[in-house]
Amino acid sequence: MDSCCLLQVGHHTERLCPLTVTDCEYSAIGCTIKFQRRDSQAHIDAFKDNHLHLACKKLVDIVNDNPRPSSDDNSP
């Protein structure tokens, strides 16, 4: 098999193959479920409440880690 075919197989496996196991697109905010790419939409539909909860929790964590300065704060 020449290098061109190997690149095509690699691209197919990494980006297109419905059988490739992949992370949830919400993994950055805490979803740890992995599934075959072909099951992605079913996962998104089934776990939308969980994903919303994770997103809200992440937002609260960001706000708590970066409090706004009070109006009494005269520092630059």
mmCIF file of the N, C-alpha and C atoms, coordinates in Angstrom:
data_MODEL
# 
_entry.id   MODEL 
# 
loop_
_atom_site.group_PDB 
_atom_site.id 
_atom_site.type_symbol 
_atom_site.label_atom_id 
_atom_site.label_alt_id 
_atom_site.label_comp_id 
_atom_site.label_asym_id 
_atom_site.label_entity_id 
_atom_site.label_seq_id 
_atom_site.pdbx_PDB_ins_code 
_atom_site.Cartn_x 
_atom_site.Cartn_y 
_atom_site.Cartn_z 
_atom_site.occupancy 
_atom_site.B_iso_or_equiv 
_atom_site.pdbx_formal_charge 
_atom_site.auth_seq_id 
_atom_site.auth_comp_id 
_atom_site.auth_asym_id 
_atom_site.auth_atom_id 
_atom_site.pdbx_PDB_model_num 
ATOM 1   N N  . MET A 1 1  ? 0.863   -1.178 0.000  1.00 0.00 ? 1  MET A N  1 
ATOM 2   C CA . MET A 1 1  ? 0.000   0.000  0.000  1.00 0.00 ? 1  MET A CA 1 
ATOM 3   C C  . MET A 1 1  ? 0.906   1.236  0.000  1.00 0.00 ? 1  MET A C  1 
ATOM 4   N N  . ASP A 1 2  ? 0.665   2.165  -0.903 1.00 0.00 ? 2  ASP A N  1 
ATOM 5   C CA . ASP A 1 2  ? 1.528   3.345  -0.962 1.00 0.00 ? 2  ASP A CA 1 
ATOM 6   C C  . ASP A 1 2  ? 1.114   4.386  0.076  1.00 0.00 ? 2  ASP A C  1 
ATOM 7   N N  . SER A 1 3  ? 1.968   5.378  0.254  1.00 0.00 ? 3  SER A N  1 
ATOM 8   C CA . SER A 1 3  ? 1.743   6.364  1.314  1.00 0.00 ? 3  SER A CA 1 
ATOM 9   C C  . SER A 1 3  ? 0.463   7.172  1.103  1.00 0.00 ? 3  SER A C  1 
ATOM 10  N N  . CYS A 1 4  ? 0.080   7.374  -0.138 1.00 0.00 ? 4  CYS A N  1 
ATOM 11  C CA . CYS A 1 4  ? -1.159  8.117  -0.426 1.00 0.00 ? 4  CYS A CA 1 
ATOM 12  C C  . CYS A 1 4  ? -2.368  7.360  0.128  1.00 0.00 ? 4  CYS A C  1 
ATOM 13  N N  . CYS A 1 5  ? -2.395  6.055  -0.093 1.00 0.00 ? 5  CYS A N  1 
ATOM 14  C CA . CYS A 1 5  ? -3.514  5.242  0.409  1.00 0.00 ? 5  CYS A CA 1 
ATOM 15  C C  . CYS A 1 5  ? -3.525  5.211  1.935  1.00 0.00 ? 5  CYS A C  1 
ATOM 16  N N  . LEU A 1 6  ? -2.338  5.129  2.529  1.00 0.00 ? 6  LEU A N  1 
ATOM 17  C CA . LEU A 1 6  ? -2.259  5.134  3.987  1.00 0.00 ? 6  LEU A CA 1 
ATOM 18  C C  . LEU A 1 6  ? -2.786  6.440  4.557  1.00 0.00 ? 6  LEU A C  1 
ATOM 19  N N  . LEU A 1 7  ? -2.478  7.549  3.902  1.00 0.00 ? 7  LEU A N  1 
ATOM 20  C CA . LEU A 1 7  ? -2.990  8.847  4.354  1.00 0.00 ? 7  LEU A CA 1 
ATOM 21  C C  . LEU A 1 7  ? -4.508  8.892  4.258  1.00 0.00 ? 7  LEU A C  1 
ATOM 22  N N  . GLN A 1 8  ? -5.040  8.338  3.181  1.00 0.00 ? 8  GLN A N  1 
ATOM 23  C CA . GLN A 1 8  ? -6.496  8.326  3.002  1.00 0.00 ? 8  GLN A CA 1 
ATOM 24  C C  . GLN A 1 8  ? -7.168  7.462  4.063  1.00 0.00 ? 8  GLN A C  1 
ATOM 25  N N  . VAL A 1 9  ? -6.569  6.308  4.374  1.00 0.00 ? 9  VAL A N  1 
ATOM 26  C CA . VAL A 1 9  ? -7.125  5.431  5.412  1.00 0.00 ? 9  VAL A CA 1 
ATOM 27  C C  . VAL A 1 9  ? -7.074  6.140  6.764  1.00 0.00 ? 9  VAL A C  1 
ATOM 28  N N  . GLY A 1 10 ? -5.941  6.776  7.058  1.00 0.00 ? 10 GLY A N  1 
ATOM 29  C CA . GLY A 1 10 ? -5.808  7.511  8.315  1.00 0.00 ? 10 GLY A CA 1 
ATOM 30  C C  . GLY A 1 10 ? -6.835  8.619  8.432  1.00 0.00 ? 10 GLY A C  1 
ATOM 31  N N  . HIS A 1 11 ? -7.018  9.369  7.350  1.00 0.00 ? 11 HIS A N  1 
ATOM 32  C CA . HIS A 1 11 ? -8.011  10.453 7.346  1.00 0.00 ? 11 HIS A CA 1 
ATOM 33  C C  . HIS A 1 11 ? -9.413  9.878  7.565  1.00 0.00 ? 11 HIS A C  1 
ATOM 34  N N  . HIS A 1 12 ? -9.717  8.791  6.871  1.00 0.00 ? 12 HIS A N  1 
ATOM 35  C CA . HIS A 1 12 ? -11.030 8.166  7.015  1.00 0.00 ? 12 HIS A CA 1 
ATOM 36  C C  . HIS A 1 12 ? -11.270 7.743  8.466  1.00 0.00 ? 12 HIS A C  1 
ATOM 37  N N  . THR A 1 13 ? -10.282 7.076  9.037  1.00 0.00 ? 13 THR A N  1 
ATOM 38  C CA . THR A 1 13 ? -10.422 6.570  10.407 1.00 0.00 ? 13 THR A CA 1 
ATOM 39  C C  . THR A 1 13 ? -10.568 7.707  11.406 1.00 0.00 ? 13 THR A C  1 
ATOM 40  N N  . GLU A 1 14 ? -9.745  8.732  11.284 1.00 0.00 ? 14 GLU A N  1 
ATOM 41  C CA . GLU A 1 14 ? -9.743  9.840  12.243 1.00 0.00 ? 14 GLU A CA 1 
ATOM 42  C C  . GLU A 1 14 ? -10.931 10.779 12.096 1.00 0.00 ? 14 GLU A C  1 
ATOM 43  N N  . ARG A 1 15 ? -11.424 10.975 10.885 1.00 0.00 ? 15 ARG A N  1 
ATOM 44  C CA . ARG A 1 15 ? -12.424 12.022 10.661 1.00 0.00 ? 15 ARG A CA 1 
ATOM 45  C C  . ARG A 1 15 ? -13.793 11.550 10.173 1.00 0.00 ? 15 ARG A C  1 
ATOM 46  N N  . LEU A 1 16 ? -13.857 10.396 9.531  1.00 0.00 ? 16 LEU A N  1 
ATOM 47  C CA . LEU A 1 16 ? -15.093 10.030 8.850  1.00 0.00 ? 16 LEU A CA 1 
ATOM 48  C C  . LEU A 1 16 ? -15.710 8.700  9.268  1.00 0.00 ? 16 LEU A C  1 
ATOM 49  N N  . CYS A 1 17 ? -14.911 7.735  9.624  1.00 0.00 ? 17 CYS A N  1 
ATOM 50  C CA . CYS A 1 17 ? -15.392 6.373  9.836  1.00 0.00 ? 17 CYS A CA 1 
ATOM 51  C C  . CYS A 1 17 ? -16.471 6.322  10.927 1.00 0.00 ? 17 CYS A C  1 
ATOM 52  N N  . PRO A 1 18 ? -17.649 5.785  10.600 1.00 0.00 ? 18 PRO A N  1 
ATOM 53  C CA . PRO A 1 18 ? -18.723 5.723  11.587 1.00 0.00 ? 18 PRO A CA 1 
ATOM 54  C C  . PRO A 1 18 ? -18.450 4.724  12.716 1.00 0.00 ? 18 PRO A C  1 
ATOM 55  N N  . LEU A 1 19 ? -17.448 3.853  12.543 1.00 0.00 ? 19 LEU A N  1 
ATOM 56  C CA . LEU A 1 19 ? -17.152 2.852  13.569 1.00 0.00 ? 19 LEU A CA 1 
ATOM 57  C C  . LEU A 1 19 ? -16.067 3.294  14.546 1.00 0.00 ? 19 LEU A C  1 
ATOM 58  N N  . THR A 1 20 ? -15.405 4.405  14.272 1.00 0.00 ? 20 THR A N  1 
ATOM 59  C CA . THR A 1 20 ? -14.348 4.895  15.152 1.00 0.00 ? 20 THR A CA 1 
ATOM 60  C C  . THR A 1 20 ? -14.942 5.353  16.484 1.00 0.00 ? 20 THR A C  1 
ATOM 61  N N  . VAL A 1 21 ? -14.325 4.915  17.576 1.00 0.00 ? 21 VAL A N  1 
ATOM 62  C CA . VAL A 1 21 ? -14.755 5.356  18.908 1.00 0.00 ? 21 VAL A CA 1 
ATOM 63  C C  . VAL A 1 21 ? -14.213 6.770  19.128 1.00 0.00 ? 21 VAL A C  1 
ATOM 64  N N  . THR A 1 22 ? -15.086 7.637  19.576 1.00 0.00 ? 22 THR A N  1 
ATOM 65  C CA . THR A 1 22 ? -14.726 9.050  19.725 1.00 0.00 ? 22 THR A CA 1 
ATOM 66  C C  . THR A 1 22 ? -15.226 9.589  21.058 1.00 0.00 ? 22 THR A C  1 
ATOM 67  N N  . ASP A 1 23 ? -14.635 10.684 21.491 1.00 0.00 ? 23 ASP A N  1 
ATOM 68  C CA . ASP A 1 23 ? -15.104 11.390 22.684 1.00 0.00 ? 23 ASP A CA 1 
ATOM 69  C C  . ASP A 1 23 ? -16.338 12.207 22.325 1.00 0.00 ? 23 ASP A C  1 
ATOM 70  N N  . CYS A 1 24 ? -17.158 12.450 23.313 1.00 0.00 ? 24 CYS A N  1 
ATOM 71  C CA . CYS A 1 24 ? -18.295 13.343 23.145 1.00 0.00 ? 24 CYS A CA 1 
ATOM 72  C C  . CYS A 1 24 ? -17.785 14.749 22.848 1.00 0.00 ? 24 CYS A C  1 
ATOM 73  N N  . GLU A 1 25 ? -18.506 15.496 22.028 1.00 0.00 ? 25 GLU A N  1 
ATOM 74  C CA . GLU A 1 25 ? -18.104 16.870 21.727 1.00 0.00 ? 25 GLU A CA 1 
ATOM 75  C C  . GLU A 1 25 ? -18.173 17.764 22.962 1.00 0.00 ? 25 GLU A C  1 
ATOM 76  N N  . TYR A 1 26 ? -18.801 17.285 24.028 1.00 0.00 ? 26 TYR A N  1 
ATOM 77  C CA . TYR A 1 26 ? -18.856 18.018 25.280 1.00 0.00 ? 26 TYR A CA 1 
ATOM 78  C C  . TYR A 1 26 ? -17.820 17.533 26.289 1.00 0.00 ? 26 TYR A C  1 
ATOM 79  N N  . SER A 1 27 ? -16.820 16.827 25.832 1.00 0.00 ? 27 SER A N  1 
ATOM 80  C CA . SER A 1 27 ? -15.785 16.312 26.736 1.00 0.00 ? 27 SER A CA 1 
ATOM 81  C C  . SER A 1 27 ? -15.009 17.449 27.414 1.00 0.00 ? 27 SER A C  1 
ATOM 82  N N  . ALA A 1 28 ? -14.873 18.574 26.752 1.00 0.00 ? 28 ALA A N  1 
ATOM 83  C CA . ALA A 1 28 ? -14.132 19.701 27.327 1.00 0.00 ? 28 ALA A CA 1 
ATOM 84  C C  . ALA A 1 28 ? -14.809 20.266 28.578 1.00 0.00 ? 28 ALA A C  1 
ATOM 85  N N  . ILE A 1 29 ? -16.109 20.010 28.718 1.00 0.00 ? 29 ILE A N  1 
ATOM 86  C CA . ILE A 1 29 ? -16.808 20.503 29.906 1.00 0.00 ? 29 ILE A CA 1 
ATOM 87  C C  . ILE A 1 29 ? -17.200 19.378 30.855 1.00 0.00 ? 29 ILE A C  1 
ATOM 88  N N  . GLY A 1 30 ? -16.690 18.172 30.582 1.00 0.00 ? 30 GLY A N  1 
ATOM 89  C CA . GLY A 1 30 ? -16.859 17.112 31.563 1.00 0.00 ? 30 GLY A CA 1 
ATOM 90  C C  . GLY A 1 30 ? -17.572 15.844 31.147 1.00 0.00 ? 30 GLY A C  1 
ATOM 91  N N  . CYS A 1 31 ? -18.110 15.763 29.948 1.00 0.00 ? 31 CYS A N  1 
ATOM 92  C CA . CYS A 1 31 ? -18.756 14.518 29.536 1.00 0.00 ? 31 CYS A CA 1 
ATOM 93  C C  . CYS A 1 31 ? -17.664 13.487 29.238 1.00 0.00 ? 31 CYS A C  1 
ATOM 94  N N  . THR A 1 32 ? -17.734 12.355 29.902 1.00 0.00 ? 32 THR A N  1 
ATOM 95  C CA . THR A 1 32 ? -16.686 11.338 29.786 1.00 0.00 ? 32 THR A CA 1 
ATOM 96  C C  . THR A 1 32 ? -17.097 10.149 28.925 1.00 0.00 ? 32 THR A C  1 
ATOM 97  N N  . ILE A 1 33 ? -18.251 10.220 28.305 1.00 0.00 ? 33 ILE A N  1 
ATOM 98  C CA . ILE A 1 33 ? -18.753 9.088  27.527 1.00 0.00 ? 33 ILE A CA 1 
ATOM 99  C C  . ILE A 1 33 ? -18.078 9.047  26.159 1.00 0.00 ? 33 ILE A C  1 
ATOM 100 N N  . LYS A 1 34 ? -17.690 7.837  25.768 1.00 0.00 ? 34 LYS A N  1 
ATOM 101 C CA . LYS A 1 34 ? -17.124 7.586  24.444 1.00 0.00 ? 34 LYS A CA 1 
ATOM 102 C C  . LYS A 1 34 ? -18.093 6.668  23.705 1.00 0.00 ? 34 LYS A C  1 
ATOM 103 N N  . PHE A 1 35 ? -18.156 6.804  22.390 1.00 0.00 ? 35 PHE A N  1 
ATOM 104 C CA . PHE A 1 35 ? -19.087 6.019  21.583 1.00 0.00 ? 35 PHE A CA 1 
ATOM 105 C C  . PHE A 1 35 ? -18.596 6.002  20.151 1.00 0.00 ? 35 PHE A C  1 
ATOM 106 N N  . GLN A 1 36 ? -19.189 5.115  19.361 1.00 0.00 ? 36 GLN A N  1 
ATOM 107 C CA . GLN A 1 36 ? -18.851 5.103  17.948 1.00 0.00 ? 36 GLN A CA 1 
ATOM 108 C C  . GLN A 1 36 ? -19.428 6.358  17.301 1.00 0.00 ? 36 GLN A C  1 
ATOM 109 N N  . ARG A 1 37 ? -18.687 6.896  16.351 1.00 0.00 ? 37 ARG A N  1 
ATOM 110 C CA . ARG A 1 37 ? -19.095 8.141  15.693 1.00 0.00 ? 37 ARG A CA 1 
ATOM 111 C C  . ARG A 1 37 ? -20.539 8.059  15.193 1.00 0.00 ? 37 ARG A C  1 
ATOM 112 N N  . ARG A 1 38 ? -20.948 6.913  14.716 1.00 0.00 ? 38 ARG A N  1 
ATOM 113 C CA . ARG A 1 38 ? -22.306 6.769  14.182 1.00 0.00 ? 38 ARG A CA 1 
ATOM 114 C C  . ARG A 1 38 ? -23.382 6.980  15.247 1.00 0.00 ? 38 ARG A C  1 
ATOM 115 N N  . ASP A 1 39 ? -23.010 6.861  16.520 1.00 0.00 ? 39 ASP A N  1 
ATOM 116 C CA . ASP A 1 39 ? -23.959 7.026  17.617 1.00 0.00 ? 39 ASP A CA 1 
ATOM 117 C C  . ASP A 1 39 ? -23.933 8.432  18.225 1.00 0.00 ? 39 ASP A C  1 
ATOM 118 N N  . SER A 1 40 ? -23.212 9.319  17.607 1.00 0.00 ? 40 SER A N  1 
ATOM 119 C CA . SER A 1 40 ? -23.029 10.666 18.148 1.00 0.00 ? 40 SER A CA 1 
ATOM 120 C C  . SER A 1 40 ? -24.362 11.395 18.358 1.00 0.00 ? 40 SER A C  1 
ATOM 121 N N  . GLN A 1 41 ? -25.205 11.432 17.355 1.00 0.00 ? 41 GLN A N  1 
ATOM 122 C CA . GLN A 1 41 ? -26.463 12.177 17.478 1.00 0.00 ? 41 GLN A CA 1 
ATOM 123 C C  . GLN A 1 41 ? -27.370 11.567 18.532 1.00 0.00 ? 41 GLN A C  1 
ATOM 124 N N  . ALA A 1 42 ? -27.399 10.247 18.619 1.00 0.00 ? 42 ALA A N  1 
ATOM 125 C CA . ALA A 1 42 ? -28.217 9.587  19.643 1.00 0.00 ? 42 ALA A CA 1 
ATOM 126 C C  . ALA A 1 42 ? -27.718 9.964  21.042 1.00 0.00 ? 42 ALA A C  1 
ATOM 127 N N  . HIS A 1 43 ? -26.399 10.032 21.213 1.00 0.00 ? 43 HIS A N  1 
ATOM 128 C CA . HIS A 1 43 ? -25.844 10.434 22.508 1.00 0.00 ? 43 HIS A CA 1 
ATOM 129 C C  . HIS A 1 43 ? -26.221 11.881 22.827 1.00 0.00 ? 43 HIS A C  1 
ATOM 130 N N  . ILE A 1 44 ? -26.028 12.762 21.861 1.00 0.00 ? 44 ILE A N  1 
ATOM 131 C CA . ILE A 1 44 ? -26.361 14.182 22.068 1.00 0.00 ? 44 ILE A CA 1 
ATOM 132 C C  . ILE A 1 44 ? -27.833 14.323 22.472 1.00 0.00 ? 44 ILE A C  1 
ATOM 133 N N  . ASP A 1 45 ? -28.706 13.619 21.770 1.00 0.00 ? 45 ASP A N  1 
ATOM 134 C CA . ASP A 1 45 ? -30.142 13.691 22.079 1.00 0.00 ? 45 ASP A CA 1 
ATOM 135 C C  . ASP A 1 45 ? -30.454 13.130 23.467 1.00 0.00 ? 45 ASP A C  1 
ATOM 136 N N  . ALA A 1 46 ? -29.849 12.011 23.804 1.00 0.00 ? 46 ALA A N  1 
ATOM 137 C CA . ALA A 1 46 ? -30.153 11.345 25.069 1.00 0.00 ? 46 ALA A CA 1 
ATOM 138 C C  . ALA A 1 46 ? -29.563 12.060 26.284 1.00 0.00 ? 46 ALA A C  1 
ATOM 139 N N  . PHE A 1 47 ? -28.473 12.792 26.084 1.00 0.00 ? 47 PHE A N  1 
ATOM 140 C CA . PHE A 1 47 ? -27.775 13.403 27.211 1.00 0.00 ? 47 PHE A CA 1 
ATOM 141 C C  . PHE A 1 47 ? -27.828 14.931 27.200 1.00 0.00 ? 47 PHE A C  1 
ATOM 142 N N  . LYS A 1 48 ? -28.798 15.513 26.497 1.00 0.00 ? 48 LYS A N  1 
ATOM 143 C CA . LYS A 1 48 ? -28.828 16.977 26.405 1.00 0.00 ? 48 LYS A CA 1 
ATOM 144 C C  . LYS A 1 48 ? -29.010 17.645 27.770 1.00 0.00 ? 48 LYS A C  1 
ATOM 145 N N  . ASP A 1 49 ? -29.810 17.052 28.648 1.00 0.00 ? 49 ASP A N  1 
ATOM 146 C CA . ASP A 1 49 ? -29.974 17.626 29.991 1.00 0.00 ? 49 ASP A CA 1 
ATOM 147 C C  . ASP A 1 49 ? -28.662 17.559 30.775 1.00 0.00 ? 49 ASP A C  1 
ATOM 148 N N  . ASN A 1 50 ? -27.973 16.435 30.662 1.00 0.00 ? 50 ASN A N  1 
ATOM 149 C CA . ASN A 1 50 ? -26.683 16.277 31.328 1.00 0.00 ? 50 ASN A CA 1 
ATOM 150 C C  . ASN A 1 50 ? -25.670 17.289 30.783 1.00 0.00 ? 50 ASN A C  1 
ATOM 151 N N  . HIS A 1 51 ? -25.651 17.474 29.470 1.00 0.00 ? 51 HIS A N  1 
ATOM 152 C CA . HIS A 1 51 ? -24.719 18.433 28.866 1.00 0.00 ? 51 HIS A CA 1 
ATOM 153 C C  . HIS A 1 51 ? -25.041 19.860 29.313 1.00 0.00 ? 51 HIS A C  1 
ATOM 154 N N  . LEU A 1 52 ? -26.315 20.191 29.420 1.00 0.00 ? 52 LEU A N  1 
ATOM 155 C CA . LEU A 1 52 ? -26.701 21.524 29.898 1.00 0.00 ? 52 LEU A CA 1 
ATOM 156 C C  . LEU A 1 52 ? -26.234 21.717 31.332 1.00 0.00 ? 52 LEU A C  1 
ATOM 157 N N  . HIS A 1 53 ? -26.407 20.697 32.162 1.00 0.00 ? 53 HIS A N  1 
ATOM 158 C CA . HIS A 1 53 ? -25.943 20.762 33.549 1.00 0.00 ? 53 HIS A CA 1 
ATOM 159 C C  . HIS A 1 53 ? -24.426 20.972 33.596 1.00 0.00 ? 53 HIS A C  1 
ATOM 160 N N  . LEU A 1 54 ? -23.681 20.228 32.787 1.00 0.00 ? 54 LEU A N  1 
ATOM 161 C CA . LEU A 1 54 ? -22.223 20.379 32.747 1.00 0.00 ? 54 LEU A CA 1 
ATOM 162 C C  . LEU A 1 54 ? -21.824 21.785 32.298 1.00 0.00 ? 54 LEU A C  1 
ATOM 163 N N  . ALA A 1 55 ? -22.528 22.312 31.297 1.00 0.00 ? 55 ALA A N  1 
ATOM 164 C CA . ALA A 1 55 ? -22.215 23.654 30.799 1.00 0.00 ? 55 ALA A CA 1 
ATOM 165 C C  . ALA A 1 55 ? -22.490 24.720 31.857 1.00 0.00 ? 55 ALA A C  1 
ATOM 166 N N  . CYS A 1 56 ? -23.605 24.588 32.559 1.00 0.00 ? 56 CYS A N  1 
ATOM 167 C CA . CYS A 1 56 ? -23.931 25.549 33.622 1.00 0.00 ? 56 CYS A CA 1 
ATOM 168 C C  . CYS A 1 56 ? -22.910 25.477 34.753 1.00 0.00 ? 56 CYS A C  1 
ATOM 169 N N  . LYS A 1 57 ? -22.533 24.265 35.139 1.00 0.00 ? 57 LYS A N  1 
ATOM 170 C CA . LYS A 1 57 ? -21.537 24.098 36.196 1.00 0.00 ? 57 LYS A CA 1 
ATOM 171 C C  . LYS A 1 57 ? -20.202 24.716 35.771 1.00 0.00 ? 57 LYS A C  1 
ATOM 172 N N  . LYS A 1 58 ? -19.802 24.495 34.537 1.00 0.00 ? 58 LYS A N  1 
ATOM 173 C CA . LYS A 1 58 ? -18.546 25.054 34.033 1.00 0.00 ? 58 LYS A CA 1 
ATOM 174 C C  . LYS A 1 58 ? -18.610 26.586 34.046 1.00 0.00 ? 58 LYS A C  1 
ATOM 175 N N  . LEU A 1 59 ? -19.725 27.150 33.650 1.00 0.00 ? 59 LEU A N  1 
ATOM 176 C CA . LEU A 1 59 ? -19.894 28.599 33.658 1.00 0.00 ? 59 LEU A CA 1 
ATOM 177 C C  . LEU A 1 59 ? -19.798 29.157 35.072 1.00 0.00 ? 59 LEU A C  1 
ATOM 178 N N  . VAL A 1 60 ? -20.451 28.511 36.017 1.00 0.00 ? 60 VAL A N  1 
ATOM 179 C CA . VAL A 1 60 ? -20.377 28.947 37.418 1.00 0.00 ? 60 VAL A CA 1 
ATOM 180 C C  . VAL A 1 60 ? -18.938 28.860 37.919 1.00 0.00 ? 60 VAL A C  1 
ATOM 181 N N  . ASP A 1 61 ? -18.238 27.786 37.579 1.00 0.00 ? 61 ASP A N  1 
ATOM 182 C CA . ASP A 1 61 ? -16.838 27.653 37.982 1.00 0.00 ? 61 ASP A CA 1 
ATOM 183 C C  . ASP A 1 61 ? -15.986 28.786 37.412 1.00 0.00 ? 61 ASP A C  1 
ATOM 184 N N  . ILE A 1 62 ? -16.215 29.139 36.160 1.00 0.00 ? 62 ILE A N  1 
ATOM 185 C CA . ILE A 1 62 ? -15.456 30.230 35.530 1.00 0.00 ? 62 ILE A CA 1 
ATOM 186 C C  . ILE A 1 62 ? -15.752 31.549 36.223 1.00 0.00 ? 62 ILE A C  1 
ATOM 187 N N  . VAL A 1 63 ? -17.014 31.825 36.497 1.00 0.00 ? 63 VAL A N  1 
ATOM 188 C CA . VAL A 1 63 ? -17.397 33.075 37.171 1.00 0.00 ? 63 VAL A CA 1 
ATOM 189 C C  . VAL A 1 63 ? -16.789 33.127 38.571 1.00 0.00 ? 63 VAL A C  1 
ATOM 190 N N  . ASN A 1 64 ? -16.823 32.018 39.282 1.00 0.00 ? 64 ASN A N  1 
ATOM 191 C CA . ASN A 1 64 ? -16.273 31.991 40.637 1.00 0.00 ? 64 ASN A CA 1 
ATOM 192 C C  . ASN A 1 64 ? -14.755 32.126 40.643 1.00 0.00 ? 64 ASN A C  1 
ATOM 193 N N  . ASP A 1 65 ? -14.096 31.644 39.610 1.00 0.00 ? 65 ASP A N  1 
ATOM 194 C CA . ASP A 1 65 ? -12.638 31.749 39.519 1.00 0.00 ? 65 ASP A CA 1 
ATOM 195 C C  . ASP A 1 65 ? -12.180 33.129 39.060 1.00 0.00 ? 65 ASP A C  1 
ATOM 196 N N  . ASN A 1 66 ? -13.095 33.914 38.491 1.00 0.00 ? 66 ASN A N  1 
ATOM 197 C CA . ASN A 1 66 ? -12.759 35.238 37.965 1.00 0.00 ? 66 ASN A CA 1 
ATOM 198 C C  . ASN A 1 66 ? -13.757 36.273 38.461 1.00 0.00 ? 66 ASN A C  1 
ATOM 199 N N  . PRO A 1 67 ? -13.756 36.538 39.758 1.00 0.00 ? 67 PRO A N  1 
ATOM 200 C CA . PRO A 1 67 ? -14.736 37.499 40.281 1.00 0.00 ? 67 PRO A CA 1 
ATOM 201 C C  . PRO A 1 67 ? -14.508 38.892 39.696 1.00 0.00 ? 67 PRO A C  1 
ATOM 202 N N  . ARG A 1 68 ? -15.593 39.595 39.511 1.00 0.00 ? 68 ARG A N  1 
ATOM 203 C CA . ARG A 1 68 ? -15.516 40.968 38.996 1.00 0.00 ? 68 ARG A CA 1 
ATOM 204 C C  . ARG A 1 68 ? -15.034 41.879 40.112 1.00 0.00 ? 68 ARG A C  1 
ATOM 205 N N  . PRO A 1 69 ? -14.185 42.833 39.782 1.00 0.00 ? 69 PRO A N  1 
ATOM 206 C CA . PRO A 1 69 ? -13.745 43.780 40.823 1.00 0.00 ? 69 PRO A CA 1 
ATOM 207 C C  . PRO A 1 69 ? -14.923 44.624 41.293 1.00 0.00 ? 69 PRO A C  1 
ATOM 208 N N  . SER A 1 70 ? -14.914 44.924 42.579 1.00 0.00 ? 70 SER A N  1 
ATOM 209 C CA . SER A 1 70 ? -15.998 45.760 43.109 1.00 0.00 ? 70 SER A CA 1 
ATOM 210 C C  . SER A 1 70 ? -15.789 47.200 42.651 1.00 0.00 ? 70 SER A C  1 
ATOM 211 N N  . SER A 1 71 ? -16.852 47.980 42.693 1.00 0.00 ? 71 SER A N  1 
ATOM 212 C CA . SER A 1 71 ? -16.772 49.383 42.263 1.00 0.00 ? 71 SER A CA 1 
ATOM 213 C C  . SER A 1 71 ? -15.913 50.187 43.240 1.00 0.00 ? 71 SER A C  1 
ATOM 214 N N  . ASP A 1 72 ? -15.684 49.679 44.454 1.00 0.00 ? 72 ASP A N  1 
ATOM 215 C CA . ASP A 1 72 ? -14.837 50.359 45.447 1.00 0.00 ? 72 ASP A CA 1 
ATOM 216 C C  . ASP A 1 72 ? -13.361 50.123 45.184 1.00 0.00 ? 72 ASP A C  1 
ATOM 217 N N  . ASP A 1 73 ? -13.058 49.177 44.298 1.00 0.00 ? 73 ASP A N  1 
ATOM 218 C CA . ASP A 1 73 ? -11.671 48.826 44.015 1.00 0.00 ? 73 ASP A CA 1 
ATOM 219 C C  . ASP A 1 73 ? -11.061 49.883 43.091 1.00 0.00 ? 73 ASP A C  1 
ATOM 220 N N  . ASN A 1 74 ? -10.068 50.629 43.599 1.00 0.00 ? 74 ASN A N  1 
ATOM 221 C CA . ASN A 1 74 ? -9.444  51.704 42.822 1.00 0.00 ? 74 ASN A CA 1 
ATOM 222 C C  . ASN A 1 74 ? -8.164  51.256 42.132 1.00 0.00 ? 74 ASN A C  1 
ATOM 223 N N  . SER A 1 75 ? -7.861  49.981 42.194 1.00 0.00 ? 75 SER A N  1 
ATOM 224 C CA . SER A 1 75 ? -6.638  49.527 41.532 1.00 0.00 ? 75 SER A CA 1 
ATOM 225 C C  . SER A 1 75 ? -6.845  49.450 40.023 1.00 0.00 ? 75 SER A C  1 
ATOM 226 N N  . PRO A 1 76 ? -5.741  49.613 39.260 1.00 0.00 ? 76 PRO A N  1 
ATOM 227 C CA . PRO A 1 76 ? -5.841  49.640 37.787 1.00 0.00 ? 76 PRO A CA 1 
ATOM 228 C C  . PRO A 1 76 ? -6.232  48.323 37.197 1.00 0.00 ? 76 PRO A C  1 
# 
